[in-house]
Amino acid sequence: MPISSVIVPVYNGEKTISKTIESVLNQTFTDFELIIINDGSQDSTLAVIDNIQDPRKKVFSYQNAGVSESRNRGLE
């Protein structure tokens, strides 16, 4: 079990999600899981996320409910 969790909510973030994920994955501390909550994106966000391979990455998709609900879903 990882010592830390990084929760990243995203909605229609095709232009920025790649850099966000790369920033997290390139940290010197490596004992973490990256939880990405797709909040009903309607662009190519999921395709961008799928192109990044890392065993620490976990992706969950839901209908759009807003950033607060997305963070809460990530905590669950």
PDB file with SEQRES, HELIX, SHEET and CRYST1 records, atoms N, CA, C and O in Angstrom:
SEQRES   1 A   76  MET PRO ILE SER SER VAL ILE VAL PRO VAL TYR ASN GLY          
SEQRES   2 A   76  GLU LYS THR ILE SER LYS THR ILE GLU SER VAL LEU ASN          
SEQRES   3 A   76  GLN THR PHE THR ASP PHE GLU LEU ILE ILE ILE ASN ASP          
SEQRES   4 A   76  GLY SER GLN ASP SER THR LEU ALA VAL ILE ASP ASN ILE          
SEQRES   5 A   76  GLN ASP PRO ARG LYS LYS VAL PHE SER TYR GLN ASN ALA          
SEQRES   6 A   76  GLY VAL SER GLU SER ARG ASN ARG GLY LEU GLU                  
HELIX    1 AA1 ILE A   17  LEU A   25  1                                   9    
HELIX    2 AA2 THR A   45  ASP A   50  1                                   6    
HELIX    3 AA3 VAL A   67  LEU A   75  1                                   9    
SHEET    1 AA1 3 SER A   4  VAL A  10  0                                        
SHEET    2 AA1 3 PHE A  32  ASP A  39  1                                        
SHEET    3 AA1 3 LYS A  57  TYR A  62  1                                        
CRYST1    1.000    1.000    1.000  90.00  90.00  90.00 P 1           1          
ATOM      1  N   MET A   1       0.846  -1.184   0.000  1.00  0.00           N  
ATOM      2  CA  MET A   1       0.000   0.000   0.000  1.00  0.00           C  
ATOM      3  C   MET A   1       0.889   1.245   0.000  1.00  0.00           C  
ATOM      4  O   MET A   1       1.789   1.373   0.831  1.00  0.00           O  
ATOM      5  N   PRO A   2       0.629   2.168  -0.945  1.00  0.00           N  
ATOM      6  CA  PRO A   2       1.446   3.389  -1.012  1.00  0.00           C  
ATOM      7  C   PRO A   2       1.269   4.256   0.238  1.00  0.00           C  
ATOM      8  O   PRO A   2       0.229   4.231   0.896  1.00  0.00           O  
ATOM      9  N   ILE A   3       2.295   5.003   0.530  1.00  0.00           N  
ATOM     10  CA  ILE A   3       2.260   5.871   1.707  1.00  0.00           C  
ATOM     11  C   ILE A   3       1.427   7.133   1.470  1.00  0.00           C  
ATOM     12  O   ILE A   3       0.900   7.711   2.421  1.00  0.00           O  
ATOM     13  N   SER A   4       1.304   7.562   0.217  1.00  0.00           N  
ATOM     14  CA  SER A   4       0.569   8.782  -0.111  1.00  0.00           C  
ATOM     15  C   SER A   4      -0.308   8.572  -1.339  1.00  0.00           C  
ATOM     16  O   SER A   4      -0.048   7.710  -2.178  1.00  0.00           O  
ATOM     17  N   SER A   5      -1.347   9.382  -1.414  1.00  0.00           N  
ATOM     18  CA  SER A   5      -2.220   9.401  -2.584  1.00  0.00           C  
ATOM     19  C   SER A   5      -2.285  10.829  -3.106  1.00  0.00           C  
ATOM     20  O   SER A   5      -2.425  11.781  -2.339  1.00  0.00           O  
ATOM     21  N   VAL A   6      -2.182  10.958  -4.411  1.00  0.00           N  
ATOM     22  CA  VAL A   6      -2.335  12.254  -5.068  1.00  0.00           C  
ATOM     23  C   VAL A   6      -3.630  12.174  -5.867  1.00  0.00           C  
ATOM     24  O   VAL A   6      -3.774  11.321  -6.744  1.00  0.00           O  
ATOM     25  N   ILE A   7      -4.572  13.063  -5.562  1.00  0.00           N  
ATOM     26  CA  ILE A   7      -5.878  13.059  -6.221  1.00  0.00           C  
ATOM     27  C   ILE A   7      -5.932  14.229  -7.191  1.00  0.00           C  
ATOM     28  O   ILE A   7      -5.718  15.380  -6.813  1.00  0.00           O  
ATOM     29  N   VAL A   8      -6.225  13.909  -8.465  1.00  0.00           N  
ATOM     30  CA  VAL A   8      -6.293  14.931  -9.505  1.00  0.00           C  
ATOM     31  C   VAL A   8      -7.664  14.859 -10.170  1.00  0.00           C  
ATOM     32  O   VAL A   8      -7.912  13.956 -10.969  1.00  0.00           O  
ATOM     33  N   PRO A   9      -8.561  15.800  -9.852  1.00  0.00           N  
ATOM     34  CA  PRO A   9      -9.821  15.862 -10.591  1.00  0.00           C  
ATOM     35  C   PRO A   9      -9.590  16.556 -11.935  1.00  0.00           C  
ATOM     36  O   PRO A   9      -8.805  17.500 -12.025  1.00  0.00           O  
ATOM     37  N   VAL A  10     -10.275  16.086 -12.971  1.00  0.00           N  
ATOM     38  CA  VAL A  10     -10.099  16.703 -14.286  1.00  0.00           C  
ATOM     39  C   VAL A  10     -11.427  16.714 -15.035  1.00  0.00           C  
ATOM     40  O   VAL A  10     -12.180  15.741 -15.020  1.00  0.00           O  
ATOM     41  N   TYR A  11     -11.689  17.836 -15.688  1.00  0.00           N  
ATOM     42  CA  TYR A  11     -12.855  17.982 -16.556  1.00  0.00           C  
ATOM     43  C   TYR A  11     -12.415  18.703 -17.819  1.00  0.00           C  
ATOM     44  O   TYR A  11     -11.971  19.850 -17.757  1.00  0.00           O  
ATOM     45  N   ASN A  12     -12.533  18.047 -18.954  1.00  0.00           N  
ATOM     46  CA  ASN A  12     -12.133  18.626 -20.242  1.00  0.00           C  
ATOM     47  C   ASN A  12     -10.732  19.238 -20.169  1.00  0.00           C  
ATOM     48  O   ASN A  12     -10.521  20.393 -20.540  1.00  0.00           O  
ATOM     49  N   GLY A  13      -9.788  18.443 -19.685  1.00  0.00           N  
ATOM     50  CA  GLY A  13      -8.430  18.941 -19.487  1.00  0.00           C  
ATOM     51  C   GLY A  13      -7.423  18.416 -20.477  1.00  0.00           C  
ATOM     52  O   GLY A  13      -6.250  18.251 -20.143  1.00  0.00           O  
ATOM     53  N   GLU A  14      -7.864  18.148 -21.699  1.00  0.00           N  
ATOM     54  CA  GLU A  14      -6.968  17.549 -22.691  1.00  0.00           C  
ATOM     55  C   GLU A  14      -5.687  18.352 -22.920  1.00  0.00           C  
ATOM     56  O   GLU A  14      -4.660  17.775 -23.276  1.00  0.00           O  
ATOM     57  N   LYS A  15      -5.727  19.657 -22.725  1.00  0.00           N  
ATOM     58  CA  LYS A  15      -4.565  20.503 -22.996  1.00  0.00           C  
ATOM     59  C   LYS A  15      -3.575  20.557 -21.831  1.00  0.00           C  
ATOM     60  O   LYS A  15      -2.412  20.912 -22.025  1.00  0.00           O  
ATOM     61  N   THR A  16      -4.025  20.208 -20.629  1.00  0.00           N  
ATOM     62  CA  THR A  16      -3.158  20.358 -19.458  1.00  0.00           C  
ATOM     63  C   THR A  16      -2.904  19.076 -18.671  1.00  0.00           C  
ATOM     64  O   THR A  16      -1.960  19.022 -17.883  1.00  0.00           O  
ATOM     65  N   ILE A  17      -3.717  18.052 -18.864  1.00  0.00           N  
ATOM     66  CA  ILE A  17      -3.618  16.874 -17.996  1.00  0.00           C  
ATOM     67  C   ILE A  17      -2.302  16.129 -18.179  1.00  0.00           C  
ATOM     68  O   ILE A  17      -1.788  15.562 -17.215  1.00  0.00           O  
ATOM     69  N   SER A  18      -1.751  16.113 -19.367  1.00  0.00           N  
ATOM     70  CA  SER A  18      -0.490  15.419 -19.597  1.00  0.00           C  
ATOM     71  C   SER A  18       0.630  16.016 -18.748  1.00  0.00           C  
ATOM     72  O   SER A  18       1.376  15.282 -18.101  1.00  0.00           O  
ATOM     73  N   LYS A  19       0.752  17.334 -18.747  1.00  0.00           N  
ATOM     74  CA  LYS A  19       1.793  17.997 -17.951  1.00  0.00           C  
ATOM     75  C   LYS A  19       1.543  17.815 -16.451  1.00  0.00           C  
ATOM     76  O   LYS A  19       2.485  17.684 -15.669  1.00  0.00           O  
ATOM     77  N   THR A  20       0.273  17.808 -16.062  1.00  0.00           N  
ATOM     78  CA  THR A  20      -0.063  17.593 -14.657  1.00  0.00           C  
ATOM     79  C   THR A  20       0.389  16.212 -14.207  1.00  0.00           C  
ATOM     80  O   THR A  20       1.032  16.071 -13.167  1.00  0.00           O  
ATOM     81  N   ILE A  21       0.055  15.203 -14.986  1.00  0.00           N  
ATOM     82  CA  ILE A  21       0.431  13.832 -14.640  1.00  0.00           C  
ATOM     83  C   ILE A  21       1.945  13.671 -14.644  1.00  0.00           C  
ATOM     84  O   ILE A  21       2.506  13.084 -13.718  1.00  0.00           O  
ATOM     85  N   GLU A  22       2.605  14.178 -15.662  1.00  0.00           N  
ATOM     86  CA  GLU A  22       4.059  14.078 -15.738  1.00  0.00           C  
ATOM     87  C   GLU A  22       4.723  14.752 -14.542  1.00  0.00           C  
ATOM     88  O   GLU A  22       5.713  14.243 -14.017  1.00  0.00           O  
ATOM     89  N   SER A  23       4.193  15.878 -14.113  1.00  0.00           N  
ATOM     90  CA  SER A  23       4.740  16.581 -12.958  1.00  0.00           C  
ATOM     91  C   SER A  23       4.663  15.718 -11.699  1.00  0.00           C  
ATOM     92  O   SER A  23       5.617  15.652 -10.924  1.00  0.00           O  
ATOM     93  N   VAL A  24       3.536  15.067 -11.505  1.00  0.00           N  
ATOM     94  CA  VAL A  24       3.374  14.197 -10.335  1.00  0.00           C  
ATOM     95  C   VAL A  24       4.310  12.995 -10.436  1.00  0.00           C  
ATOM     96  O   VAL A  24       5.003  12.666  -9.474  1.00  0.00           O  
ATOM     97  N   LEU A  25       4.332  12.347 -11.579  1.00  0.00           N  
ATOM     98  CA  LEU A  25       5.124  11.128 -11.742  1.00  0.00           C  
ATOM     99  C   LEU A  25       6.620  11.377 -11.689  1.00  0.00           C  
ATOM    100  O   LEU A  25       7.379  10.453 -11.396  1.00  0.00           O  
ATOM    101  N   ASN A  26       7.064  12.582 -11.961  1.00  0.00           N  
ATOM    102  CA  ASN A  26       8.495  12.895 -11.970  1.00  0.00           C  
ATOM    103  C   ASN A  26       9.046  13.365 -10.626  1.00  0.00           C  
ATOM    104  O   ASN A  26      10.193  13.803 -10.548  1.00  0.00           O  
ATOM    105  N   GLN A  27       8.253  13.278  -9.583  1.00  0.00           N  
ATOM    106  CA  GLN A  27       8.737  13.662  -8.257  1.00  0.00           C  
ATOM    107  C   GLN A  27       9.814  12.683  -7.789  1.00  0.00           C  
ATOM    108  O   GLN A  27       9.832  11.527  -8.210  1.00  0.00           O  
ATOM    109  N   THR A  28      10.701  13.143  -6.928  1.00  0.00           N  
ATOM    110  CA  THR A  28      11.737  12.254  -6.403  1.00  0.00           C  
ATOM    111  C   THR A  28      11.158  11.256  -5.416  1.00  0.00           C  
ATOM    112  O   THR A  28      11.675  10.146  -5.289  1.00  0.00           O  
ATOM    113  N   PHE A  29      10.098  11.626  -4.717  1.00  0.00           N  
ATOM    114  CA  PHE A  29       9.390  10.700  -3.838  1.00  0.00           C  
ATOM    115  C   PHE A  29       8.529   9.805  -4.724  1.00  0.00           C  
ATOM    116  O   PHE A  29       7.775  10.312  -5.554  1.00  0.00           O  
ATOM    117  N   THR A  30       8.625   8.505  -4.567  1.00  0.00           N  
ATOM    118  CA  THR A  30       7.943   7.599  -5.502  1.00  0.00           C  
ATOM    119  C   THR A  30       6.902   6.686  -4.869  1.00  0.00           C  
ATOM    120  O   THR A  30       6.208   5.968  -5.589  1.00  0.00           O  
ATOM    121  N   ASP A  31       6.775   6.691  -3.559  1.00  0.00           N  
ATOM    122  CA  ASP A  31       5.837   5.780  -2.894  1.00  0.00           C  
ATOM    123  C   ASP A  31       4.452   6.423  -2.790  1.00  0.00           C  
ATOM    124  O   ASP A  31       4.014   6.804  -1.705  1.00  0.00           O  
ATOM    125  N   PHE A  32       3.778   6.536  -3.920  1.00  0.00           N  
ATOM    126  CA  PHE A  32       2.449   7.147  -3.959  1.00  0.00           C  
ATOM    127  C   PHE A  32       1.607   6.486  -5.038  1.00  0.00           C  
ATOM    128  O   PHE A  32       2.115   5.788  -5.916  1.00  0.00           O  
ATOM    129  N   GLU A  33       0.316   6.725  -4.946  1.00  0.00           N  
ATOM    130  CA  GLU A  33      -0.599   6.359  -6.024  1.00  0.00           C  
ATOM    131  C   GLU A  33      -1.169   7.655  -6.582  1.00  0.00           C  
ATOM    132  O   GLU A  33      -1.397   8.613  -5.842  1.00  0.00           O  
ATOM    133  N   LEU A  34      -1.395   7.678  -7.874  1.00  0.00           N  
ATOM    134  CA  LEU A  34      -1.980   8.841  -8.535  1.00  0.00           C  
ATOM    135  C   LEU A  34      -3.413   8.485  -8.913  1.00  0.00           C  
ATOM    136  O   LEU A  34      -3.643   7.644  -9.783  1.00  0.00           O  
ATOM    137  N   ILE A  35      -4.363   9.123  -8.262  1.00  0.00           N  
ATOM    138  CA  ILE A  35      -5.778   8.868  -8.510  1.00  0.00           C  
ATOM    139  C   ILE A  35      -6.316  10.010  -9.358  1.00  0.00           C  
ATOM    140  O   ILE A  35      -6.363  11.159  -8.917  1.00  0.00           O  
ATOM    141  N   ILE A  36      -6.721   9.681 -10.578  1.00  0.00           N  
ATOM    142  CA  ILE A  36      -7.266  10.685 -11.492  1.00  0.00           C  
ATOM    143  C   ILE A  36      -8.764  10.472 -11.572  1.00  0.00           C  
ATOM    144  O   ILE A  36      -9.228   9.383 -11.912  1.00  0.00           O  
ATOM    145  N   ILE A  37      -9.522  11.516 -11.258  1.00  0.00           N  
ATOM    146  CA  ILE A  37     -10.976  11.461 -11.318  1.00  0.00           C  
ATOM    147  C   ILE A  37     -11.426  12.246 -12.542  1.00  0.00           C  
ATOM    148  O   ILE A  37     -11.355  13.474 -12.572  1.00  0.00           O  
ATOM    149  N   ASN A  38     -11.888  11.516 -13.545  1.00  0.00           N  
ATOM    150  CA  ASN A  38     -12.422  12.142 -14.743  1.00  0.00           C  
ATOM    151  C   ASN A  38     -13.874  12.532 -14.454  1.00  0.00           C  
ATOM    152  O   ASN A  38     -14.729  11.669 -14.257  1.00  0.00           O  
ATOM    153  N   ASP A  39     -14.136  13.811 -14.431  1.00  0.00           N  
ATOM    154  CA  ASP A  39     -15.457  14.334 -14.060  1.00  0.00           C  
ATOM    155  C   ASP A  39     -16.329  14.572 -15.300  1.00  0.00           C  
ATOM    156  O   ASP A  39     -16.816  15.679 -15.533  1.00  0.00           O  
ATOM    157  N   GLY A  40     -16.510  13.509 -16.084  1.00  0.00           N  
ATOM    158  CA  GLY A  40     -17.405  13.597 -17.239  1.00  0.00           C  
ATOM    159  C   GLY A  40     -16.844  14.372 -18.411  1.00  0.00           C  
ATOM    160  O   GLY A  40     -17.597  15.020 -19.137  1.00  0.00           O  
ATOM    161  N   SER A  41     -15.535  14.319 -18.611  1.00  0.00           N  
ATOM    162  CA  SER A  41     -14.922  15.048 -19.728  1.00  0.00           C  
ATOM    163  C   SER A  41     -15.549  14.647 -21.055  1.00  0.00           C  
ATOM    164  O   SER A  41     -15.875  13.483 -21.285  1.00  0.00           O  
ATOM    165  N   GLN A  42     -15.711  15.647 -21.928  1.00  0.00           N  
ATOM    166  CA  GLN A  42     -16.303  15.413 -23.237  1.00  0.00           C  
ATOM    167  C   GLN A  42     -15.308  15.656 -24.366  1.00  0.00           C  
ATOM    168  O   GLN A  42     -15.675  15.638 -25.541  1.00  0.00           O  
ATOM    169  N   ASP A  43     -14.065  15.880 -24.009  1.00  0.00           N  
ATOM    170  CA  ASP A  43     -13.017  16.053 -25.005  1.00  0.00           C  
ATOM    171  C   ASP A  43     -12.145  14.789 -25.003  1.00  0.00           C  
ATOM    172  O   ASP A  43     -12.619  13.719 -24.624  1.00  0.00           O  
ATOM    173  N   SER A  44     -10.915  14.898 -25.410  1.00  0.00           N  
ATOM    174  CA  SER A  44     -10.056  13.714 -25.490  1.00  0.00           C  
ATOM    175  C   SER A  44      -9.192  13.508 -24.241  1.00  0.00           C  
ATOM    176  O   SER A  44      -8.118  12.912 -24.318  1.00  0.00           O  
ATOM    177  N   THR A  45      -9.659  14.000 -23.104  1.00  0.00           N  
ATOM    178  CA  THR A  45      -8.912  13.862 -21.856  1.00  0.00           C  
ATOM    179  C   THR A  45      -8.554  12.403 -21.567  1.00  0.00           C  
ATOM    180  O   THR A  45      -7.402  12.104 -21.253  1.00  0.00           O  
ATOM    181  N   LEU A  46      -9.519  11.497 -21.670  1.00  0.00           N  
ATOM    182  CA  LEU A  46      -9.249  10.092 -21.363  1.00  0.00           C  
ATOM    183  C   LEU A  46      -8.216   9.485 -22.300  1.00  0.00           C  
ATOM    184  O   LEU A  46      -7.397   8.674 -21.867  1.00  0.00           O  
ATOM    185  N   ALA A  47      -8.237   9.858 -23.561  1.00  0.00           N  
ATOM    186  CA  ALA A  47      -7.242   9.348 -24.504  1.00  0.00           C  
ATOM    187  C   ALA A  47      -5.844   9.812 -24.116  1.00  0.00           C  
ATOM    188  O   ALA A  47      -4.886   9.042 -24.187  1.00  0.00           O  
ATOM    189  N   VAL A  48      -5.731  11.065 -23.707  1.00  0.00           N  
ATOM    190  CA  VAL A  48      -4.435  11.597 -23.274  1.00  0.00           C  
ATOM    191  C   VAL A  48      -3.947  10.838 -22.041  1.00  0.00           C  
ATOM    192  O   VAL A  48      -2.780  10.453 -21.961  1.00  0.00           O  
ATOM    193  N   ILE A  49      -4.848  10.629 -21.087  1.00  0.00           N  
ATOM    194  CA  ILE A  49      -4.497   9.911 -19.856  1.00  0.00           C  
ATOM    195  C   ILE A  49      -4.060   8.485 -20.180  1.00  0.00           C  
ATOM    196  O   ILE A  49      -3.082   7.993 -19.617  1.00  0.00           O  
ATOM    197  N   ASP A  50      -4.775   7.825 -21.078  1.00  0.00           N  
ATOM    198  CA  ASP A  50      -4.463   6.437 -21.432  1.00  0.00           C  
ATOM    199  C   ASP A  50      -3.094   6.293 -22.079  1.00  0.00           C  
ATOM    200  O   ASP A  50      -2.496   5.219 -22.013  1.00  0.00           O  
ATOM    201  N   ASN A  51      -2.589   7.342 -22.698  1.00  0.00           N  
ATOM    202  CA  ASN A  51      -1.280   7.279 -23.339  1.00  0.00           C  
ATOM    203  C   ASN A  51      -0.129   7.302 -22.349  1.00  0.00           C  
ATOM    204  O   ASN A  51       1.009   7.018 -22.724  1.00  0.00           O  
ATOM    205  N   ILE A  52      -0.394   7.627 -21.113  1.00  0.00           N  
ATOM    206  CA  ILE A  52       0.648   7.688 -20.090  1.00  0.00           C  
ATOM    207  C   ILE A  52       0.601   6.395 -19.288  1.00  0.00           C  
ATOM    208  O   ILE A  52      -0.389   6.102 -18.618  1.00  0.00           O  
ATOM    209  N   GLN A  53       1.668   5.637 -19.363  1.00  0.00           N  
ATOM    210  CA  GLN A  53       1.733   4.342 -18.697  1.00  0.00           C  
ATOM    211  C   GLN A  53       2.549   4.442 -17.413  1.00  0.00           C  
ATOM    212  O   GLN A  53       3.717   4.831 -17.431  1.00  0.00           O  
ATOM    213  N   ASP A  54       1.921   4.088 -16.315  1.00  0.00           N  
ATOM    214  CA  ASP A  54       2.617   4.031 -15.036  1.00  0.00           C  
ATOM    215  C   ASP A  54       1.755   3.209 -14.087  1.00  0.00           C  
ATOM    216  O   ASP A  54       0.552   3.456 -13.998  1.00  0.00           O  
ATOM    217  N   PRO A  55       2.319   2.252 -13.384  1.00  0.00           N  
ATOM    218  CA  PRO A  55       1.514   1.396 -12.496  1.00  0.00           C  
ATOM    219  C   PRO A  55       0.918   2.136 -11.300  1.00  0.00           C  
ATOM    220  O   PRO A  55       0.002   1.626 -10.654  1.00  0.00           O  
ATOM    221  N   ARG A  56       1.421   3.322 -11.002  1.00  0.00           N  
ATOM    222  CA  ARG A  56       0.882   4.094  -9.874  1.00  0.00           C  
ATOM    223  C   ARG A  56      -0.384   4.855 -10.237  1.00  0.00           C  
ATOM    224  O   ARG A  56      -1.068   5.382  -9.360  1.00  0.00           O  
ATOM    225  N   LYS A  57      -0.696   4.913 -11.523  1.00  0.00           N  
ATOM    226  CA  LYS A  57      -1.836   5.687 -12.026  1.00  0.00           C  
ATOM    227  C   LYS A  57      -3.112   4.855 -11.960  1.00  0.00           C  
ATOM    228  O   LYS A  57      -3.156   3.713 -12.416  1.00  0.00           O  
ATOM    229  N   LYS A  58      -4.153   5.461 -11.376  1.00  0.00           N  
ATOM    230  CA  LYS A  58      -5.485   4.851 -11.334  1.00  0.00           C  
ATOM    231  C   LYS A  58      -6.480   5.881 -11.843  1.00  0.00           C  
ATOM    232  O   LYS A  58      -6.454   7.034 -11.411  1.00  0.00           O  
ATOM    233  N   VAL A  59      -7.355   5.478 -12.755  1.00  0.00           N  
ATOM    234  CA  VAL A  59      -8.291   6.407 -13.374  1.00  0.00           C  
ATOM    235  C   VAL A  59      -9.714   5.940 -13.107  1.00  0.00           C  
ATOM    236  O   VAL A  59     -10.043   4.767 -13.286  1.00  0.00           O  
ATOM    237  N   PHE A  60     -10.554   6.881 -12.675  1.00  0.00           N  
ATOM    238  CA  PHE A  60     -11.965   6.609 -12.431  1.00  0.00           C  
ATOM    239  C   PHE A  60     -12.786   7.671 -13.154  1.00  0.00           C  
ATOM    240  O   PHE A  60     -12.470   8.859 -13.089  1.00  0.00           O  
ATOM    241  N   SER A  61     -13.830   7.242 -13.836  1.00  0.00           N  
ATOM    242  CA  SER A  61     -14.682   8.179 -14.583  1.00  0.00           C  
ATOM    243  C   SER A  61     -16.091   8.196 -14.011  1.00  0.00           C  
ATOM    244  O   SER A  61     -16.657   7.160 -13.661  1.00  0.00           O  
ATOM    245  N   TYR A  62     -16.636   9.400 -13.928  1.00  0.00           N  
ATOM    246  CA  TYR A  62     -17.987   9.613 -13.416  1.00  0.00           C  
ATOM    247  C   TYR A  62     -18.680  10.665 -14.270  1.00  0.00           C  
ATOM    248  O   TYR A  62     -18.045  11.346 -15.076  1.00  0.00           O  
ATOM    249  N   GLN A  63     -19.982  10.789 -14.085  1.00  0.00           N  
ATOM    250  CA  GLN A  63     -20.709  11.894 -14.703  1.00  0.00           C  
ATOM    251  C   GLN A  63     -20.286  13.181 -14.019  1.00  0.00           C  
ATOM    252  O   GLN A  63     -19.901  13.173 -12.849  1.00  0.00           O  
ATOM    253  N   ASN A  64     -20.357  14.283 -14.747  1.00  0.00           N  
ATOM    254  CA  ASN A  64     -19.938  15.576 -14.225  1.00  0.00           C  
ATOM    255  C   ASN A  64     -20.716  15.941 -12.968  1.00  0.00           C  
ATOM    256  O   ASN A  64     -21.947  15.938 -12.951  1.00  0.00           O  
ATOM    257  N   ALA A  65     -19.955  16.258 -11.903  1.00  0.00           N  
ATOM    258  CA  ALA A  65     -20.575  16.648 -10.639  1.00  0.00           C  
ATOM    259  C   ALA A  65     -19.845  17.813  -9.987  1.00  0.00           C  
ATOM    260  O   ALA A  65     -20.246  18.269  -8.915  1.00  0.00           O  
ATOM    261  N   GLY A  66     -18.792  18.298 -10.608  1.00  0.00           N  
ATOM    262  CA  GLY A  66     -18.054  19.426 -10.055  1.00  0.00           C  
ATOM    263  C   GLY A  66     -16.793  18.984  -9.328  1.00  0.00           C  
ATOM    264  O   GLY A  66     -16.635  17.817  -8.969  1.00  0.00           O  
ATOM    265  N   VAL A  67     -15.903  19.943  -9.122  1.00  0.00           N  
ATOM    266  CA  VAL A  67     -14.583  19.648  -8.571  1.00  0.00           C  
ATOM    267  C   VAL A  67     -14.655  19.148  -7.125  1.00  0.00           C  
ATOM    268  O   VAL A  67     -13.881  18.269  -6.746  1.00  0.00           O  
ATOM    269  N   SER A  68     -15.554  19.683  -6.322  1.00  0.00           N  
ATOM    270  CA  SER A  68     -15.645  19.241  -4.924  1.00  0.00           C  
ATOM    271  C   SER A  68     -16.061  17.779  -4.840  1.00  0.00           C  
ATOM    272  O   SER A  68     -15.471  17.002  -4.089  1.00  0.00           O  
ATOM    273  N   GLU A  69     -17.066  17.410  -5.601  1.00  0.00           N  
ATOM    274  CA  GLU A  69     -17.517  16.019  -5.608  1.00  0.00           C  
ATOM    275  C   GLU A  69     -16.432  15.107  -6.172  1.00  0.00           C  
ATOM    276  O   GLU A  69     -16.261  13.981  -5.704  1.00  0.00           O  
ATOM    277  N   SER A  70     -15.710  15.579  -7.159  1.00  0.00           N  
ATOM    278  CA  SER A  70     -14.624  14.776  -7.730  1.00  0.00           C  
ATOM    279  C   SER A  70     -13.539  14.506  -6.697  1.00  0.00           C  
ATOM    280  O   SER A  70     -13.031  13.388  -6.612  1.00  0.00           O  
ATOM    281  N   ARG A  71     -13.181  15.512  -5.915  1.00  0.00           N  
ATOM    282  CA  ARG A  71     -12.187  15.299  -4.847  1.00  0.00           C  
ATOM    283  C   ARG A  71     -12.709  14.306  -3.825  1.00  0.00           C  
ATOM    284  O   ARG A  71     -11.973  13.432  -3.368  1.00  0.00           O  
ATOM    285  N   ASN A  72     -13.975  14.438  -3.467  1.00  0.00           N  
ATOM    286  CA  ASN A  72     -14.561  13.503  -2.503  1.00  0.00           C  
ATOM    287  C   ASN A  72     -14.565  12.083  -3.055  1.00  0.00           C  
ATOM    288  O   ASN A  72     -14.313  11.130  -2.318  1.00  0.00           O  
ATOM    289  N   ARG A  73     -14.846  11.937  -4.334  1.00  0.00           N  
ATOM    290  CA  ARG A  73     -14.815  10.608  -4.955  1.00  0.00           C  
ATOM    291  C   ARG A  73     -13.397  10.042  -4.926  1.00  0.00           C  
ATOM    292  O   ARG A  73     -13.204   8.844  -4.719  1.00  0.00           O  
ATOM    293  N   GLY A  74     -12.437  10.883  -5.126  1.00  0.00           N  
ATOM    294  CA  GLY A  74     -11.044  10.434  -5.053  1.00  0.00           C  
ATOM    295  C   GLY A  74     -10.661   9.960  -3.671  1.00  0.00           C  
ATOM    296  O   GLY A  74      -9.883   9.016  -3.530  1.00  0.00           O  
ATOM    297  N   LEU A  75     -11.194  10.597  -2.655  1.00  0.00           N  
ATOM    298  CA  LEU A  75     -10.921  10.188  -1.281  1.00  0.00           C  
ATOM    299  C   LEU A  75     -11.547   8.841  -0.951  1.00  0.00           C  
ATOM    300  O   LEU A  75     -11.011   8.073  -0.152  1.00  0.00           O  
ATOM    301  N   GLU A  76     -12.689   8.562  -1.577  1.00  0.00           N  
ATOM    302  CA  GLU A  76     -13.353   7.277  -1.340  1.00  0.00           C  
ATOM    303  C   GLU A  76     -12.466   6.154  -1.818  1.00  0.00           C  
ATOM    304  O   GLU A  76     -12.837   4.985  -1.710  1.00  0.00           O  
TER     305      GLU A  76                                                      
END                                                                             
